[in-house]
Amino acid sequence: MIPTVKLLINGEFAESRTRHWQDVYNPATQEILARVPMCGPDEVAQAVSAAKAAFPMWRATPIAERARVFLRLQALIREQIDLLANTLTREQGKTLLDAKGDVFRGLEVVEHACSVGSLQLGEFAENVAGGVDTYTIRQPLGVCAGITPFNFPAMIPLWMFPMACVTGNTFVLKPSEQDPLTPMILAELAQQAGLPRGVLNVVHGGVEAVNALCDHPDIKAISFVGSVTAGTHVYRRASEHGKRVQAMLGAKNHAVFLPDANKEQALNALVGAAFGAAGQRCMAASVAVLVGKARDWIPEIVSRAQALKVDAGHKAGADLGPLINRQALERVEKLVGQGIEQGAKLELDGRYPKVPGYEQGNFIGPTIFSGVTASMHIYQQEIFGPVLCIVEVDTLDEAIAFVNANPYGNGTALFTQSGAAARRFQHDIDVGQVGINVPIPVPVPFFSFTGSRGSKLGDLGPYGKEVVRFYTQTKTVTSRWFDDQVTAGPVNTTITLH
């Protein structure tokens, strides 16, 4: 019998009452792993109601006690990292090594949440006027929600609910319906860690569940990570209902290579960043911009990519697993065909690889185009597969202008041994996250995941100091205390505090 994915509402893991279900597949085998409910507004409302009821108690819980819950959660995640990685590989397709990295990058945010005592501090100014002090308090908003994508089923939920909850909010999580099993393990671990009933709730579904979250009057803020189309919809719909929204969207990340770069290190970094996780990363280095004589490196890029092994994620030595589903595979194959039709040179064709024992899997190997121009579909679209586009320019200035002309601004990187070139690049480039000899410049949680332009809607990032601001509201208090023996002065009708 095929198992069903449960809801978490008010501390109870319960069967959904919906009549609409969707199968969860192993993308390497097409085996049905579970059936996930497609919740409607009623079940979303139940989850929100539970979160609203839990909020007064959780808000009043001492900040150190909230932090201890997440100290226990990070320990439990470490204990169960093999279970999480194996589950993630089965339902998402990543290699086991990449799956553990998925969990670990989320774990870093849980660990950072444990320092909420210093993150949520306000400010104090003494004697701003005669006998008057002013200070700020950062208070939780109430019920918050998170909508997460399929490509990081551990990391992105862990970016969201720990920071929201540790700052005193309650939370409703709507994970991707394509791989909900890993987020449910995280929810179970959160309950084991001592998160009180109703503080974290989990619902499942598609557009109907998303719209119900956007529309619900008791939800104060929504965090979203996913596609441009879905994220724009969430941002507009939730904003129309007066909610705070942060939406991290699509990307077309460029890695720029100067001829003076350490070639061995740079090319290894490029191949890993372009093809790791089968290219299903919003931070994947999907465009290589080769400057001047660096264009001579194309054969070596191809050679390194050819050496990568395509296989089921749990197999030893696998470098790339399958794409998430058949529709994703067909889309990538179609875009590769369009690249050929529009005149790009197919340096390496990864379509239709032979993966013995997994003939039904959604596999495509590393694919490389050279001669790519800005007018081609393979450049304009976020392919979200292991496809690398190579662009050739003569100077660093041309490279900077080319990157800045792209509508996305998620991440970029420069490979060079010139400090002057690196400084000019990081200053002039109009992209939120910049790597210098670092191919995927996702910052550690002490800093904020930024992104910019077409890659982000909303002005605050999903972790770091910025997310504390997102999940809290600032209250400013101006106070004055009088000694009982002080004689009252005249009535003051002006606004001055002097």
The 8 nearest C-alpha neighbors of each residue, nearest first, counted from 0:
[[1, 2, 33, 3, 32, 31, 34, 30],
 [0, 2, 33, 3, 32, 34, 31, 22],
 [3, 1, 33, 0, 34, 4, 32, 35],
 [2, 4, 34, 33, 35, 5, 1, 14],
 [5, 3, 35, 34, 33, 2, 6, 36],
 [6, 4, 14, 13, 12, 3, 15, 7],
 [5, 7, 13, 202, 12, 201, 8, 14],
 [8, 6, 12, 201, 200, 11, 10, 13],
 [7, 9, 200, 46, 11, 10, 6, 197],
 [8, 10, 197, 196, 49, 11, 200, 7],
 [9, 11, 196, 8, 197, 7, 12, 195],
 [12, 10, 8, 7, 9, 13, 6, 196],
 [13, 11, 7, 6, 5, 8, 10, 14],
 [12, 14, 6, 5, 11, 7, 15, 8],
 [15, 13, 5, 6, 16, 12, 4, 3],
 [14, 16, 17, 36, 6, 13, 5, 38],
 [17, 15, 14, 18, 38, 42, 36, 19],
 [18, 16, 19, 15, 38, 36, 37, 39],
 [17, 19, 20, 16, 36, 37, 15, 38],
 [20, 18, 17, 37, 36, 21, 38, 35],
 [19, 21, 36, 37, 35, 34, 18, 22],
 [20, 22, 35, 34, 36, 23, 37, 19],
 [21, 23, 34, 33, 24, 35, 31, 20],
 [24, 22, 33, 32, 31, 34, 177, 178],
 [25, 23, 31, 29, 30, 32, 26, 22],
 [24, 26, 90, 29, 30, 89, 27, 28],
 [27, 25, 29, 323, 28, 360, 24, 92],
 [26, 28, 360, 25, 311, 321, 357, 29],
 [27, 29, 360, 30, 25, 26, 359, 357],
 [30, 28, 25, 24, 26, 27, 31, 359],
 [29, 31, 25, 28, 24, 32, 26, 27],
 [32, 30, 24, 23, 33, 22, 29, 25],
 [33, 31, 23, 24, 30, 25, 1, 34],
 [34, 32, 2, 23, 3, 1, 31, 22],
 [33, 35, 22, 3, 21, 23, 4, 20],
 [34, 36, 4, 21, 20, 3, 22, 33],
 [37, 35, 20, 38, 203, 204, 19, 15],
 [204, 38, 36, 20, 19, 203, 205, 35],
 [39, 37, 204, 203, 36, 208, 17, 42],
 [38, 40, 208, 41, 207, 42, 43, 37],
 [39, 41, 43, 211, 42, 44, 208, 38],
 [42, 40, 44, 43, 39, 45, 38, 211],
 [43, 41, 45, 44, 40, 39, 38, 46],
 [42, 44, 40, 46, 45, 41, 47, 39],
 [43, 45, 47, 41, 42, 46, 40, 48],
 [46, 44, 42, 48, 43, 47, 49, 41],
 [45, 47, 43, 49, 8, 48, 44, 200],
 [48, 46, 50, 44, 49, 45, 51, 43],
 [47, 49, 51, 45, 46, 50, 44, 52],
 [48, 50, 197, 52, 46, 9, 47, 51],
 [51, 49, 197, 47, 53, 48, 169, 52],
 [50, 52, 48, 54, 49, 53, 142, 47],
 [51, 53, 49, 50, 54, 48, 55, 197],
 [54, 52, 50, 197, 51, 56, 198, 55],
 [53, 55, 57, 51, 56, 52, 58, 169],
 [56, 54, 58, 57, 53, 59, 52, 51],
 [55, 57, 59, 58, 54, 53, 60, 52],
 [58, 56, 60, 54, 59, 55, 167, 53],
 [57, 59, 167, 55, 56, 60, 54, 168],
 [58, 60, 56, 57, 61, 55, 167, 54],
 [61, 59, 57, 58, 62, 56, 64, 65],
 [62, 60, 64, 63, 59, 65, 58, 57],
 [61, 63, 65, 64, 66, 60, 116, 115],
 [64, 62, 66, 65, 61, 67, 116, 115],
 [63, 65, 67, 61, 66, 62, 60, 68],
 [66, 64, 62, 63, 68, 67, 165, 61],
 [65, 67, 113, 63, 69, 64, 68, 165],
 [68, 66, 70, 64, 69, 65, 63, 71],
 [69, 67, 71, 66, 65, 70, 192, 193],
 [70, 68, 72, 71, 67, 66, 113, 73],
 [69, 71, 67, 73, 72, 68, 113, 66],
 [72, 70, 74, 69, 192, 68, 73, 75],
 [73, 71, 69, 75, 192, 74, 70, 189],
 [72, 74, 76, 70, 75, 71, 69, 109],
 [75, 73, 71, 77, 72, 76, 78, 70],
 [76, 74, 78, 72, 77, 73, 79, 71],
 [77, 75, 79, 73, 78, 74, 80, 72],
 [78, 76, 74, 80, 75, 79, 73, 106],
 [77, 79, 75, 76, 80, 74, 81, 73],
 [80, 78, 76, 82, 77, 81, 75, 83],
 [79, 81, 83, 77, 82, 76, 78, 84],
 [82, 80, 84, 83, 79, 85, 99, 78],
 [83, 81, 85, 79, 80, 84, 86, 87],
 [82, 84, 80, 86, 81, 85, 87, 181],
 [85, 83, 98, 87, 81, 99, 86, 82],
 [86, 84, 88, 82, 87, 83, 81, 89],
 [87, 85, 89, 83, 88, 84, 82, 181],
 [86, 88, 84, 85, 90, 89, 91, 181],
 [89, 87, 92, 93, 85, 91, 86, 90],
 [90, 88, 86, 25, 87, 92, 91, 85],
 [89, 91, 25, 87, 178, 88, 92, 24],
 [92, 90, 88, 87, 323, 93, 89, 178],
 [91, 93, 88, 320, 321, 312, 26, 89],
 [94, 92, 88, 312, 320, 276, 98, 91],
 [312, 93, 95, 97, 96, 313, 320, 98],
 [94, 96, 98, 97, 313, 312, 84, 88],
 [97, 95, 99, 98, 94, 100, 93, 84],
 [96, 98, 100, 94, 99, 95, 93, 101],
 [97, 99, 95, 101, 84, 100, 96, 93],
 [100, 98, 102, 96, 84, 101, 97, 103],
 [99, 101, 97, 103, 98, 102, 104, 96],
 [102, 100, 98, 99, 154, 104, 103, 153],
 [103, 101, 99, 105, 153, 100, 154, 104],
 [102, 104, 106, 100, 105, 101, 99, 107],
 [105, 103, 107, 106, 101, 102, 154, 100],
 [106, 104, 154, 157, 102, 103, 107, 108],
 [105, 107, 103, 109, 108, 104, 102, 110],
 [106, 108, 110, 104, 105, 109, 111, 103],
 [107, 109, 111, 110, 106, 105, 444, 158],
 [110, 108, 106, 112, 111, 107, 161, 73],
 [111, 109, 107, 108, 113, 112, 106, 73],
 [110, 112, 108, 113, 109, 114, 107, 444],
 [113, 111, 109, 114, 110, 115, 162, 108],
 [112, 114, 66, 111, 110, 115, 69, 70],
 [115, 113, 112, 116, 111, 117, 118, 66],
 [116, 114, 118, 117, 112, 113, 119, 66],
 [117, 115, 114, 118, 119, 62, 120, 63],
 [116, 118, 115, 120, 119, 114, 121, 113],
 [119, 117, 115, 116, 120, 114, 464, 467],
 [120, 118, 117, 115, 116, 137, 121, 467],
 [121, 119, 117, 118, 116, 122, 137, 136],
 [120, 122, 135, 136, 137, 119, 123, 134],
 [123, 121, 135, 134, 120, 124, 136, 133],
 [124, 122, 134, 133, 125, 135, 121, 132],
 [123, 125, 133, 132, 134, 127, 126, 122],
 [124, 126, 132, 127, 123, 133, 131, 134],
 [125, 127, 131, 132, 128, 130, 129, 124],
 [128, 126, 132, 131, 125, 124, 133, 129],
 [129, 127, 131, 126, 497, 496, 130, 132],
 [128, 130, 131, 497, 126, 127, 496, 132],
 [131, 129, 126, 479, 128, 132, 480, 127],
 [130, 132, 479, 126, 128, 129, 478, 127],
 [133, 131, 125, 126, 478, 127, 477, 124],
 [134, 132, 477, 124, 476, 123, 478, 125],
 [133, 135, 123, 476, 122, 475, 124, 477],
 [134, 136, 475, 121, 122, 474, 476, 473],
 [135, 137, 121, 474, 473, 138, 475, 134],
 [138, 136, 473, 472, 471, 121, 119, 474],
 [137, 139, 471, 472, 136, 473, 140, 474],
 [140, 138, 471, 167, 168, 141, 166, 470],
 [139, 141, 471, 168, 470, 472, 219, 138],
 [142, 140, 168, 139, 169, 54, 219, 143],
 [141, 143, 169, 218, 170, 219, 168, 51],
 [144, 142, 220, 170, 218, 219, 221, 169],
 [145, 143, 171, 221, 170, 172, 220, 222],
 [144, 146, 222, 172, 221, 223, 173, 147],
 [147, 145, 223, 173, 174, 172, 222, 224],
 [146, 148, 174, 224, 175, 223, 155, 145],
 [149, 147, 175, 225, 150, 224, 151, 174],
 [150, 148, 175, 152, 151, 178, 177, 147],
 [149, 151, 148, 152, 279, 280, 91, 323],
 [152, 150, 154, 153, 149, 155, 101, 148],
 [151, 153, 149, 154, 150, 182, 181, 155],
 [154, 152, 102, 151, 156, 155, 182, 101],
 [153, 155, 105, 157, 101, 151, 102, 156],
 [154, 156, 158, 157, 151, 153, 147, 152],
 [157, 155, 159, 158, 154, 153, 160, 147],
 [158, 156, 105, 154, 155, 159, 160, 161],
 [157, 159, 155, 156, 105, 108, 154, 462],
 [160, 158, 156, 157, 161, 162, 163, 145],
 [159, 161, 163, 162, 164, 157, 156, 170],
 [162, 160, 164, 163, 165, 159, 109, 157],
 [163, 161, 165, 164, 160, 112, 159, 166],
 [164, 162, 160, 161, 168, 166, 165, 470],
 [165, 163, 168, 167, 161, 166, 169, 162],
 [164, 166, 162, 167, 65, 163, 161, 66],
 [165, 167, 164, 163, 168, 139, 162, 115],
 [168, 166, 58, 164, 139, 165, 57, 169],
 [169, 167, 164, 141, 139, 163, 142, 166],
 [170, 168, 198, 142, 50, 164, 54, 199],
 [169, 171, 143, 199, 144, 142, 198, 200],
 [170, 172, 144, 200, 201, 199, 143, 145],
 [173, 171, 201, 145, 144, 174, 200, 146],
 [172, 174, 146, 202, 203, 201, 145, 147],
 [175, 173, 147, 146, 179, 172, 176, 203],
 [176, 174, 148, 149, 177, 147, 178, 179],
 [175, 177, 179, 178, 204, 174, 203, 35],
 [176, 178, 175, 23, 149, 179, 24, 90],
 [177, 179, 90, 176, 180, 175, 149, 91],
 [180, 178, 182, 176, 181, 175, 174, 177],
 [181, 179, 183, 182, 178, 184, 86, 4],
 [180, 182, 184, 183, 179, 87, 86, 152],
 [183, 181, 185, 184, 179, 180, 153, 152],
 [182, 184, 186, 180, 185, 181, 187, 179],
 [185, 183, 187, 181, 186, 182, 188, 180],
 [184, 186, 182, 188, 183, 187, 189, 181],
 [185, 187, 183, 189, 184, 188, 182, 190],
 [188, 186, 184, 190, 185, 189, 183, 191],
 [187, 189, 191, 185, 190, 186, 192, 184],
 [190, 188, 192, 186, 191, 187, 72, 194],
 [189, 191, 194, 187, 192, 193, 188, 186],
 [192, 190, 188, 193, 189, 187, 194, 72],
 [193, 191, 189, 72, 71, 190, 68, 194],
 [194, 192, 191, 190, 68, 195, 189, 71],
 [193, 195, 190, 189, 192, 68, 198, 196],
 [196, 194, 198, 193, 197, 190, 10, 57],
 [197, 195, 10, 9, 198, 194, 53, 199],
 [196, 198, 9, 50, 49, 53, 199, 10],
 [197, 199, 169, 50, 196, 195, 53, 170],
 [200, 198, 170, 197, 171, 169, 201, 50],
 [201, 199, 171, 8, 7, 46, 197, 170],
 [200, 202, 172, 7, 171, 6, 173, 8],
 [203, 201, 173, 6, 172, 43, 7, 38],
 [204, 202, 173, 38, 37, 36, 176, 174],
 [37, 203, 205, 38, 208, 176, 36, 206],
 [204, 206, 207, 208, 37, 209, 176, 203],
 [205, 207, 209, 208, 210, 204, 211, 229],
 [206, 208, 210, 209, 205, 39, 211, 204],
 [209, 207, 211, 204, 39, 210, 206, 205],
 [210, 208, 206, 212, 211, 207, 213, 205],
 [211, 209, 213, 207, 212, 208, 206, 214],
 [210, 212, 208, 214, 40, 209, 213, 215],
 [213, 211, 209, 210, 215, 214, 208, 43],
 [214, 212, 237, 210, 211, 215, 236, 209],
 [213, 215, 211, 212, 210, 216, 240, 237],
 [214, 216, 212, 217, 218, 213, 211, 44],
 [217, 215, 218, 214, 240, 219, 213, 241],
 [218, 216, 215, 219, 142, 47, 51, 141],
 [219, 217, 142, 143, 216, 215, 220, 144],
 [218, 220, 242, 143, 142, 217, 141, 140],
 [221, 219, 243, 143, 242, 244, 218, 144],
 [222, 220, 144, 244, 145, 143, 243, 223],
 [221, 223, 145, 245, 244, 246, 146, 144],
 [224, 222, 246, 146, 145, 147, 245, 247],
 [223, 225, 247, 147, 246, 148, 248, 146],
 [226, 224, 148, 248, 230, 247, 223, 227],
 [225, 227, 248, 229, 249, 228, 230, 224],
 [226, 228, 248, 230, 249, 229, 231, 225],
 [229, 227, 231, 226, 230, 232, 248, 225],
 [230, 228, 232, 226, 231, 227, 233, 225],
 [231, 229, 233, 227, 232, 228, 246, 226],
 [230, 232, 234, 228, 233, 229, 227, 235],
 [231, 233, 229, 230, 235, 234, 236, 228],
 [234, 232, 230, 236, 231, 235, 237, 229],
 [235, 233, 231, 237, 232, 236, 238, 244],
 [236, 234, 238, 232, 233, 237, 239, 231],
 [235, 237, 239, 233, 238, 234, 232, 213],
 [236, 238, 213, 240, 239, 234, 242, 235],
 [239, 237, 241, 242, 235, 240, 236, 234],
 [238, 240, 236, 237, 241, 235, 242, 234],
 [241, 239, 237, 238, 242, 214, 236, 213],
 [240, 242, 238, 239, 237, 243, 219, 216],
 [243, 241, 238, 220, 219, 237, 240, 244],
 [242, 244, 220, 221, 219, 238, 241, 245],
 [245, 243, 221, 220, 222, 234, 457, 242],
 [244, 246, 457, 222, 456, 223, 459, 221],
 [247, 245, 223, 456, 455, 230, 224, 248],
 [246, 248, 455, 224, 454, 223, 225, 456],
 [247, 249, 454, 227, 226, 225, 455, 230],
 [250, 248, 454, 227, 226, 281, 381, 225],
 [251, 249, 407, 409, 454, 281, 252, 381],
 [250, 252, 381, 407, 285, 253, 286, 249],
 [251, 253, 284, 410, 411, 285, 250, 286],
 [254, 252, 286, 411, 284, 287, 255, 285],
 [253, 255, 412, 287, 411, 413, 288, 284],
 [254, 256, 288, 413, 287, 412, 289, 414],
 [257, 255, 414, 289, 290, 413, 288, 258],
 [258, 256, 290, 259, 415, 260, 414, 293],
 [257, 259, 293, 260, 292, 256, 291, 290],
 [258, 260, 257, 415, 416, 261, 417, 262],
 [261, 259, 415, 416, 414, 262, 258, 257],
 [262, 260, 264, 263, 265, 259, 415, 416],
 [261, 263, 265, 260, 264, 266, 259, 258],
 [264, 262, 266, 265, 261, 267, 268, 260],
 [265, 263, 267, 262, 261, 266, 268, 260],
 [264, 266, 262, 268, 263, 267, 261, 269],
 [267, 265, 269, 268, 263, 264, 262, 270],
 [266, 268, 264, 270, 269, 265, 263, 271],
 [269, 267, 265, 271, 266, 270, 438, 272],
 [270, 268, 266, 272, 267, 271, 273, 265],
 [269, 271, 273, 267, 272, 268, 274, 304],
 [270, 272, 275, 268, 269, 274, 273, 267],
 [273, 271, 269, 284, 270, 283, 275, 274],
 [274, 272, 284, 270, 285, 283, 271, 269],
 [273, 275, 385, 278, 277, 271, 272, 270],
 [274, 276, 277, 271, 272, 278, 273, 319],
 [275, 277, 278, 279, 93, 319, 274, 97],
 [278, 276, 385, 275, 274, 319, 279, 384],
 [277, 279, 384, 385, 274, 276, 383, 280],
 [280, 278, 383, 277, 384, 276, 150, 281],
 [281, 279, 283, 282, 278, 150, 276, 383],
 [280, 282, 283, 250, 249, 279, 383, 409],
 [281, 283, 280, 439, 410, 284, 252, 409],
 [284, 282, 280, 273, 272, 285, 281, 278],
 [285, 283, 273, 252, 272, 286, 253, 254],
 [284, 286, 387, 273, 283, 252, 388, 251],
 [287, 285, 253, 388, 284, 387, 389, 252],
 [288, 286, 389, 254, 253, 255, 390, 289],
 [287, 289, 255, 390, 391, 254, 389, 256],
 [290, 288, 391, 294, 256, 293, 255, 287],
 [289, 291, 392, 257, 393, 293, 394, 256],
 [292, 290, 393, 293, 294, 392, 394, 289],
 [291, 293, 294, 258, 295, 290, 289, 257],
 [292, 294, 258, 289, 295, 290, 291, 296],
 [295, 293, 289, 292, 296, 297, 291, 391],
 [294, 296, 293, 297, 292, 298, 299, 291],
 [297, 295, 294, 299, 293, 298, 300, 292],
 [296, 298, 300, 299, 295, 294, 301, 369],
 [299, 297, 301, 300, 296, 302, 295, 346],
 [298, 300, 302, 301, 296, 297, 303, 266],
 [301, 299, 297, 303, 298, 302, 304, 296],
 [302, 300, 304, 298, 299, 303, 305, 297],
 [301, 303, 299, 305, 300, 304, 298, 306],
 [304, 302, 300, 306, 305, 301, 299, 270],
 [303, 305, 301, 306, 302, 307, 365, 270],
 [306, 304, 302, 303, 307, 301, 365, 347],
 [305, 307, 303, 304, 308, 302, 301, 318],
 [308, 306, 305, 304, 318, 309, 303, 319],
 [307, 309, 318, 317, 310, 319, 306, 316],
 [308, 310, 319, 317, 318, 320, 364, 307],
 [311, 309, 317, 320, 354, 312, 308, 319],
 [310, 312, 320, 314, 313, 27, 321, 317],
 [94, 311, 313, 320, 93, 92, 314, 88],
 [312, 314, 95, 311, 94, 315, 88, 85],
 [315, 313, 312, 311, 317, 316, 310, 94],
 [316, 314, 317, 313, 312, 95, 94, 310],
 [315, 317, 314, 318, 308, 310, 94, 313],
 [316, 318, 310, 308, 315, 319, 314, 309],
 [317, 319, 308, 307, 309, 316, 94, 320],
 [320, 318, 309, 277, 317, 276, 275, 310],
 [319, 321, 312, 311, 93, 92, 310, 94],
 [322, 320, 362, 361, 92, 27, 26, 360],
 [321, 323, 361, 324, 362, 328, 327, 277],
 [322, 324, 26, 91, 321, 92, 327, 361],
 [325, 323, 327, 326, 322, 26, 361, 328],
 [324, 326, 328, 327, 361, 329, 323, 322],
 [327, 325, 329, 328, 324, 330, 323, 331],
 [328, 326, 330, 325, 324, 329, 331, 322],
 [327, 329, 325, 331, 326, 330, 361, 332],
 [328, 330, 332, 326, 327, 331, 333, 325],
 [329, 331, 333, 327, 328, 332, 326, 334],
 [332, 330, 334, 328, 333, 329, 382, 335],
 [331, 333, 329, 335, 330, 334, 328, 336],
 [334, 332, 330, 336, 331, 335, 329, 337],
 [333, 335, 337, 331, 336, 332, 377, 338],
 [336, 334, 338, 332, 337, 333, 331, 339],
 [337, 335, 333, 339, 334, 338, 340, 332],
 [338, 336, 334, 340, 339, 335, 341, 333],
 [337, 339, 335, 341, 336, 340, 343, 377],
 [338, 340, 336, 337, 342, 343, 341, 335],
 [341, 339, 337, 338, 342, 336, 343, 335],
 [342, 340, 338, 339, 337, 343, 375, 376],
 [341, 343, 339, 340, 344, 338, 370, 371],
 [344, 342, 370, 371, 339, 338, 369, 368],
 [343, 345, 369, 368, 346, 370, 342, 339],
 [346, 344, 368, 347, 367, 343, 348, 369],
 [345, 347, 367, 368, 344, 369, 348, 301],
 [348, 346, 367, 366, 345, 349, 301, 368],
 [349, 347, 366, 350, 345, 346, 367, 365],
 [348, 350, 364, 366, 365, 363, 347, 352],
 [349, 351, 363, 348, 352, 364, 332, 366],
 [350, 352, 363, 353, 349, 362, 364, 348],
 [353, 351, 350, 363, 354, 364, 349, 362],
 [354, 352, 355, 351, 358, 357, 309, 362],
 [353, 355, 357, 310, 358, 352, 356, 309],
 [356, 354, 357, 353, 358, 310, 352, 311],
 [355, 357, 358, 354, 359, 28, 353, 311],
 [358, 356, 360, 359, 355, 354, 28, 27],
 [357, 359, 360, 356, 354, 355, 353, 28],
 [360, 358, 357, 28, 29, 361, 27, 26],
 [359, 361, 27, 28, 357, 362, 358, 26],
 [362, 360, 321, 322, 325, 26, 328, 324],
 [363, 361, 321, 360, 322, 364, 352, 320],
 [362, 364, 350, 349, 351, 352, 365, 361],
 [363, 365, 349, 309, 350, 366, 352, 385],
 [366, 364, 349, 385, 304, 386, 274, 367],
 [365, 367, 386, 349, 348, 347, 385, 364],
 [366, 368, 387, 347, 346, 386, 345, 388],
 [369, 367, 345, 388, 344, 346, 389, 343],
 [370, 368, 389, 344, 371, 343, 388, 390],
 [369, 371, 343, 344, 390, 389, 372, 368],
 [370, 372, 343, 369, 390, 389, 388, 368],
 [373, 371, 374, 375, 370, 390, 378, 343],
 [372, 374, 375, 378, 379, 371, 376, 405],
 [373, 375, 372, 376, 379, 378, 371, 377],
 [376, 374, 378, 377, 373, 372, 379, 341],
 [377, 375, 379, 378, 380, 374, 338, 337],
 [378, 376, 375, 380, 338, 379, 334, 382],
 [379, 377, 376, 375, 380, 373, 388, 372],
 [378, 380, 376, 377, 375, 373, 381, 374],
 [381, 379, 377, 382, 378, 376, 251, 334],
 [380, 382, 383, 251, 250, 379, 249, 378],
 [381, 383, 384, 380, 331, 377, 386, 334],
 [384, 382, 279, 278, 381, 280, 385, 331],
 [383, 385, 278, 382, 279, 277, 386, 331],
 [386, 384, 278, 274, 277, 365, 366, 273],
 [387, 385, 366, 384, 367, 365, 285, 388],
 [386, 388, 367, 285, 286, 366, 368, 273],
 [389, 387, 286, 368, 367, 369, 371, 285],
 [390, 388, 369, 287, 286, 368, 371, 288],
 [389, 391, 288, 371, 370, 287, 289, 369],
 [390, 392, 289, 288, 290, 294, 389, 393],
 [393, 391, 290, 394, 291, 397, 289, 398],
 [392, 394, 291, 290, 397, 391, 395, 398],
 [395, 393, 397, 396, 290, 392, 291, 398],
 [394, 396, 398, 397, 399, 290, 393, 257],
 [397, 395, 399, 394, 398, 400, 401, 393],
 [398, 396, 400, 394, 395, 399, 401, 392],
 [397, 399, 395, 401, 396, 400, 402, 392],
 [400, 398, 396, 402, 401, 397, 403, 428],
 [399, 401, 403, 397, 398, 402, 404, 396],
 [402, 400, 398, 404, 399, 403, 397, 405],
 [403, 401, 399, 404, 400, 405, 398, 253],
 [402, 404, 400, 405, 401, 429, 399, 428],
 [403, 405, 401, 402, 400, 406, 399, 407],
 [404, 406, 403, 402, 407, 401, 408, 251],
 [407, 405, 453, 404, 452, 408, 403, 454],
 [408, 406, 453, 454, 250, 405, 452, 251],
 [407, 409, 430, 451, 452, 454, 450, 431],
 [408, 410, 450, 454, 431, 250, 451, 430],
 [411, 409, 432, 252, 433, 430, 408, 431],
 [410, 412, 253, 433, 252, 254, 434, 432],
 [413, 411, 434, 254, 433, 435, 438, 255],
 [412, 414, 255, 435, 436, 254, 256, 434],
 [415, 413, 436, 256, 260, 435, 257, 255],
 [414, 416, 260, 417, 257, 259, 413, 256],
 [415, 417, 260, 259, 418, 261, 414, 421],
 [418, 416, 420, 419, 415, 421, 259, 260],
 [417, 419, 421, 420, 422, 416, 415, 423],
 [418, 420, 422, 417, 421, 423, 424, 416],
 [421, 419, 423, 417, 418, 422, 424, 415],
 [422, 420, 418, 424, 419, 423, 425, 417],
 [421, 423, 419, 425, 424, 420, 418, 426],
 [424, 422, 420, 426, 421, 425, 427, 419],
 [423, 425, 421, 427, 422, 426, 428, 420],
 [424, 426, 422, 423, 428, 427, 421, 433],
 [427, 425, 423, 424, 428, 422, 429, 421],
 [428, 426, 424, 425, 423, 429, 399, 422],
 [427, 429, 425, 424, 430, 426, 399, 403],
 [430, 428, 403, 427, 408, 431, 451, 402],
 [431, 429, 408, 428, 432, 451, 410, 409],
 [430, 432, 450, 451, 449, 409, 408, 410],
 [433, 431, 410, 430, 450, 440, 409, 449],
 [432, 434, 411, 412, 410, 440, 425, 431],
 [435, 433, 412, 437, 440, 436, 438, 411],
 [434, 436, 413, 437, 412, 414, 433, 421],
 [435, 437, 414, 413, 434, 438, 412, 415],
 [438, 436, 434, 435, 439, 440, 412, 268],
 [439, 437, 412, 268, 272, 440, 434, 436],
 [440, 438, 441, 437, 282, 272, 434, 283],
 [441, 439, 434, 433, 437, 442, 432, 438],
 [440, 442, 439, 448, 443, 432, 282, 410],
 [443, 441, 440, 446, 448, 444, 447, 445],
 [442, 444, 445, 446, 441, 107, 447, 463],
 [445, 443, 463, 446, 108, 462, 447, 442],
 [446, 444, 463, 443, 447, 111, 464, 442],
 [447, 445, 463, 444, 443, 442, 464, 448],
 [446, 448, 463, 462, 449, 460, 465, 444],
 [449, 447, 460, 461, 442, 462, 450, 441],
 [448, 450, 460, 431, 447, 432, 451, 459],
 [451, 449, 431, 409, 408, 432, 455, 454],
 [450, 452, 408, 431, 455, 454, 409, 430],
 [451, 453, 408, 454, 407, 455, 406, 450],
 [454, 452, 407, 406, 455, 408, 451, 248],
 [453, 455, 248, 249, 407, 409, 452, 408],
 [456, 454, 247, 451, 248, 453, 246, 450],
 [455, 457, 246, 245, 247, 458, 234, 454],
 [458, 456, 245, 459, 244, 246, 455, 460],
 [457, 459, 456, 460, 245, 455, 449, 451],
 [460, 458, 465, 457, 469, 466, 245, 461],
 [459, 461, 449, 448, 465, 466, 462, 447],
 [462, 460, 466, 448, 158, 459, 159, 447],
 [463, 461, 466, 447, 460, 444, 158, 448],
 [462, 464, 447, 446, 444, 445, 465, 466],
 [463, 465, 467, 466, 447, 462, 446, 468],
 [466, 464, 468, 459, 467, 463, 460, 447],
 [465, 467, 469, 462, 468, 461, 464, 463],
 [468, 466, 470, 464, 469, 465, 471, 119],
 [467, 469, 466, 465, 471, 470, 464, 472],
 [468, 470, 466, 467, 471, 459, 465, 243],
 [469, 471, 467, 468, 163, 466, 139, 140],
 [472, 470, 139, 138, 468, 140, 469, 137],
 [471, 473, 138, 137, 140, 139, 474, 468],
 [472, 474, 137, 136, 135, 138, 475, 471],
 [473, 475, 136, 135, 137, 472, 476, 138],
 [474, 476, 135, 134, 473, 136, 477, 133],
 [477, 475, 134, 133, 135, 478, 474, 136],
 [478, 476, 133, 132, 134, 475, 131, 479],
 [479, 477, 132, 131, 476, 133, 480, 134],
 [478, 480, 131, 130, 132, 481, 477, 129],
 [481, 479, 478, 482, 130, 131, 132, 483],
 [482, 480, 483, 479, 485, 484, 130, 487],
 [481, 483, 484, 485, 480, 486, 479, 487],
 [484, 482, 485, 481, 486, 480, 487, 479],
 [483, 485, 482, 486, 481, 487, 480, 488],
 [486, 484, 482, 483, 487, 481, 488, 480],
 [485, 487, 484, 488, 483, 482, 481, 489],
 [488, 486, 485, 489, 490, 481, 484, 483],
 [487, 489, 486, 490, 491, 485, 481, 492],
 [490, 488, 491, 487, 492, 486, 493, 485],
 [489, 491, 492, 488, 487, 493, 494, 495],
 [490, 492, 493, 489, 494, 488, 495, 496],
 [493, 491, 490, 494, 495, 489, 496, 497],
 [492, 494, 495, 491, 496, 490, 497, 489],
 [495, 493, 496, 492, 491, 497, 490, 128],
 [496, 494, 497, 493, 491, 492, 128, 129],
 [497, 495, 128, 494, 129, 131, 493, 127],
 [496, 128, 495, 129, 131, 130, 127, 494]]
